[in-house]
Amino acid sequence: MSKLDLFSFVPFQLNRLAAEVSAALAGEYQQRYGLDIPGWRILATLGFRDDACTAQFISQCTRTHKSTISRAVTALLERELIERVENEDDRREFRLRLTAKGRALYHELVPRLKRKEQEILSCLSARERTDLAAALGKIERHLDLIQASHDQDQPAAIKPRLSAG
């Protein structure tokens, strides 16, 4: 029976890196702005888009459980950072968009988070950063993951999530 070296197992490495990077970025918006990770994911998704989208899309796009997104939506609505807008095509459905207050917060946070990203990636050369981005994008496409926050609201069936070990 062969053994598995957990520390060289790519799914585990990706999961561990994701947790560390997420925690490092969270420090930029939790203490100063009172945002948790799901709240930031909602703001980031809406801030990148020109139009409103559903909470379901945000859940699929960010790979965050729908109940977690729902709680974060409620908190952001209470803080008046986002608002619900009626879907003109289906009046039963509501979409979400940033308020002026939410957009201002988003624009204040983006440069801080980009600087933090650069700090995290500073151990890589420019070529290594390009290669890393290309490799991650290729894996995401292979797994049929939504590639950008502006992609369609109704993505093709998403393949089952792989266990991160």
C-alpha positions in Angstrom: 0.0 0.0 0.0 1.5 3.4 -1.0 1.5 6.3 1.3 0.4 9.9 0.6 2.6 12.7 1.5 0.0 15.3 2.5 2.4 18.2 2.2 3.1 17.4 -1.5 -0.5 16.6 -2.3 -1.7 19.4 -4.6 -5.3 19.6 -3.3 -4.0 20.0 0.3 -1.4 22.5 -0.8 -4.1 24.6 -2.6 -6.4 24.4 0.4 -3.7 25.4 2.9 -2.5 28.3 0.7 -6.1 29.5 0.2 -6.8 29.5 3.9 -3.6 31.5 4.6 -4.1 34.0 1.8 -7.7 34.5 2.7 -6.8 35.1 6.4 -4.1 37.6 5.3 -6.5 39.5 3.1 -9.2 39.4 5.8 -7.0 41.3 8.1 -7.3 44.2 5.6 -11.1 44.4 5.9 -12.1 42.8 9.2 -10.7 45.1 11.8 -11.0 48.4 10.0 -14.3 47.9 8.1 -16.1 45.2 10.1 -16.4 42.9 7.1 -16.2 39.1 7.3 -14.9 36.9 4.5 -18.4 36.2 3.0 -19.3 39.9 3.2 -16.2 40.8 1.4 -16.8 38.2 -1.3 -20.2 39.7 -1.9 -18.9 43.3 -2.1 -16.0 42.1 -4.4 -18.4 40.3 -6.8 -20.8 43.2 -7.0 -18.1 45.8 -7.2 -16.6 44.1 -10.2 -19.9 44.0 -12.1 -21.8 46.7 -13.8 -25.1 45.1 -13.2 -26.9 43.5 -10.3 -26.8 39.7 -9.7 -28.5 37.1 -7.6 -27.2 35.7 -4.3 -27.2 32.3 -5.9 -24.7 33.5 -8.5 -22.5 34.9 -5.8 -22.6 31.6 -4.0 -21.7 29.7 -7.2 -19.1 32.2 -8.2 -17.3 32.3 -4.8 -17.9 28.7 -3.9 -19.5 29.8 -0.6 -22.5 27.9 0.8 -25.8 29.6 0.1 -26.7 29.9 3.8 -23.4 31.7 4.5 -24.1 34.1 1.6 -27.6 34.6 2.8 -26.5 35.6 6.3 -23.8 38.0 4.9 -26.4 39.5 2.5 -28.6 40.3 5.5 -25.8 41.9 7.4 -24.8 44.0 4.3 -28.4 45.1 3.8 -28.6 46.2 7.4 -25.4 48.3 7.0 -26.8 49.7 3.7 -23.8 48.6 1.7 -25.9 46.6 -0.7 -29.6 46.8 -1.8 -32.1 44.5 -3.4 -33.5 45.3 -6.8 -36.4 43.6 -8.5 -35.6 41.5 -11.6 -37.5 43.1 -14.4 -37.8 39.7 -16.2 -39.1 37.9 -13.1 -40.6 40.0 -10.4 -40.4 37.2 -7.9 -36.6 37.3 -8.1 -34.4 39.9 -6.4 -30.9 40.8 -7.5 -28.3 42.5 -5.4 -26.2 45.6 -6.1 -23.9 47.9 -4.2 -25.3 51.1 -2.8 -23.2 54.3 -3.1 -21.9 53.6 0.4 -21.0 50.1 -0.6 -19.3 51.2 -3.8 -17.2 53.8 -1.8 -16.1 51.1 0.6 -15.3 48.8 -2.3 -13.1 51.5 -4.0 -11.4 52.2 -0.7 -10.6 48.5 -0.1 -9.4 47.5 -3.6 -6.0 49.3 -3.5 -5.3 47.9 0.0 -6.1 44.4 -1.1 -4.1 44.7 -4.3 -1.1 45.8 -2.3 -1.6 42.8 0.1 -1.7 40.5 -2.9 1.6 42.0 -4.2 3.2 41.4 -0.8 2.0 37.8 -0.8 3.3 37.2 -4.4 6.5 39.1 -3.9 8.5 35.9 -3.5 7.7 35.1 -7.2 9.3 36.7 -10.3 7.0 38.4 -12.8 7.2 35.3 -15.0 6.3 33.0 -12.1 3.3 35.2 -11.3 2.1 35.0 -14.9 2.7 31.2 -15.0 0.8 30.8 -11.7 -2.2 32.8 -12.9 -2.2 30.8 -16.2 -2.0 27.5 -14.4 -4.7 28.4 -11.9 -7.0 29.6 -14.7 -6.4 26.4 -16.6 -7.4 24.3 -13.6 -10.5 26.4 -13.1 -11.6 26.0 -16.7 -11.0 22.3 -16.5 -13.3 22.2 -13.5 -15.9 24.4 -15.3 -15.7 27.0 -12.6 -17.0 30.5 -13.2 -14.0 32.5 -14.5 -15.0 36.0 -13.6 -17.6 38.0 -11.7 -19.0 39.4 -14.9 -19.7 35.9 -16.4 -23.3 35.0 -17.0 -25.6 34.7 -14.0 -26.8 31.2 -15.0 -23.6 29.2 -15.4 -23.5 25.8 -17.0 -23.8 22.9 -14.5 -20.9 23.1 -12.1 -19.0 19.8 -11.7 -19.0 18.4 -8.2 -16.6 20.1 -5.9 -13.3 18.2 -5.3 -12.3 17.6 -1.8 -9.5 19.8 -0.7 -8.0 17.1 1.5 
